[in-house]
Amino acid sequence: MLDTAAETHLQSIFRRENRSLLQYVRQASPWAGPSDRDRLQRVYELADAELDALGELAAFLETHHMPLPSLGAFPTEFTDHNFIALRKSLPLLIDDHRRGVDQLQQDCAALAGPARAVAERLLEAKRKHLAELESL
């Protein structure tokens, strides 16, 4: 059984990553001209891949009899990304993703054992996706 601190960390990670800017942009319909449609499709694919990684975290929480946290609403400032061009959102998305990677690294350092392993798999996915976002 995992301790309360690990449970709190994992639930915090789950909530935060489900309410990341990448997940918001996935739902916000950014505008993409013909030359940016492939980029937009790739952003959607990265967001979907992170959701899959979060599914692994959710399964881990449920397996260890930890309740999934309420996700709540996205941060209000994310509404600035509604219906704007992908080219304008991309630098902000990259910055937010960098902050998410940094925060997840700190979270991983505070965890041990299987809780750390599941968080590190999510961190590895985020690092890979950050590199892809930067290449877009």
Secondary structure by P-SEA (a helix, b strand, c coil): cccaaaaaaaaaaaaaaaacaaaaaaacccccccccaaaaaaaaaaaaaaaaaaaaaaaaaaaaccccccccccccccccccccccccaaaaaaaaaaaaaaaaaaaaaacccaaaaaaaaaaaaaaaaaaaaaac
